[in-house]
Amino acid sequence: MQIAIVLYDRFTALDAVGTYEMLARTPGADTVFVAERTGPVRNDNGSLALVADRTLTDVPAPDVVVVPGGPGQSAQMENGTLLGWLRAADATSTWTTSVCTGSLLLAAAGLLKGRRATSHWLALDFLKTFGVEATGERVVTDGKYVTAAGVSSGIDMGLTLLGRIAGDGHARSVQLLTEYDPQPPYDAGAPAKAPAALVEQLRGRSRFTLR
């Protein structure tokens, strides 16, 4: 099984790495980072780079496609090379997935129209403009499409998919091995829980505000 995690300039690191840490533990998996060009690809603040060992052309038909989000996603919405690859890879993939605003790239490629999907909470209204039934759930599975909400939920998505591929027992062992037992110090991880003033502050700064 080949798992392809897409990289592009200014992706969010945890979107890719959190999912990688779960799915790379799939028995027999060949997990690769792919981009338009090989070499280091910088994250959203430029302080960290992941290395794309293969180009999109090198990996035409992965079994699992993972598209992370991040501020750089906006610049990729009309990238014909990337969107064309997503359509072609999706034609033969077993699973097509995204984390955070990566779902907007799947939507821009026409892959989520009429389907249930999620994204970062700030991007849900924008996701709807592509004919997607956007939901604020943390992980959404619709057929072979598995989408995750913002950033940290990529770990949940990866673990969910790992269970579907390798079985619940293996997924539980990976959860224990990675000690994935979230106990955050604050209870402000969703707009329904966070202080209203903070939610509005972030909405006001969002690039996805519909005007």
Buried (B, 14 or more C-beta within 10 A) or exposed (E): BBBBBBBBBBBBBBBBBBBBBBBBBBEEBEBBBBBBEBEEBBBBEEEEEBEBEBBBEEBEEBBBBBBBBBBBBBEBBEBEEBBEBBEBBBEEBEBBBBBBBBBBBBBBBEBBEEBBBBBBBBBBBBBBEBEBBBBEBBBBBBEBBBBBBBBBBBBBBBBBBBBBBBEEEBBEBBBEEBEBEEEEEEEEBEBEEBEEEEBEEEEEEBEBEEE
